[in-house]
Amino acid sequence: MLTIASRLDVMNRLGRAMADPTRSRILMSLLEGPNYPAVLACELDLTRSNVSNHLTCLRDCGIVVGVPEGRQTRYEISDHRLATALTLLLDVTLAVDEGAPCLDDACTSPGCDQESAR
């Protein structure tokens, strides 16, 4: 059973993982699909060692997993529910940003002006 202390630990791990801009960029890339450290380094214009260090942190936080493939390791979000939750968190955060247009055509939130968003 999760206690308040264990829930707080989970929240702190998640916050630590997303607090760094480089880790956030890696997470955003991994939300699009699994990837390899060398490819992430190239796509994000980072060094391989930098990417590896951040992936280690994300793995230690339980957010990503490494899947060995021969001599390489493919990284992906550890659970599809976590990927869904992170995507929803991004969407909701953008939705409550007063300066951002609503992207949901079916939105029924009070004050949401769908027409001005398009």
Stockholm file with secondary structure:
# STOCKHOLM 1.0

chainA/1-118         MLTIASRLDVMNRLGRAMADPTRSRILMSLLEGPNYPAVLACELDLTRSNVSNHLTCLRDCGIVVGVPEGRQTRYEISDHRLATALTLLLDVTLAVDEGAPCLDDACTSPGCDQESAR
#=GR chainA/1-118 SS CCCHHHHHHHHHHHHHHHHSHHHHHHHHHHHHCCBCHHHHHHHHTCCHHHHHHHHHHHHHTTSEEEEEETTEEEEEESCHHHHHHHHHHHHHHHHTCTTSCCCCTTCCCTTCCHHHHC
#=GC SS_cons         CCCHHHHHHHHHHHHHHHHSHHHHHHHHHHHHCCBCHHHHHHHHTCCHHHHHHHHHHHHHTTSEEEEEETTEEEEEESCHHHHHHHHHHHHHHHHTCTTSCCCCTTCCCTTCCHHHHC
//
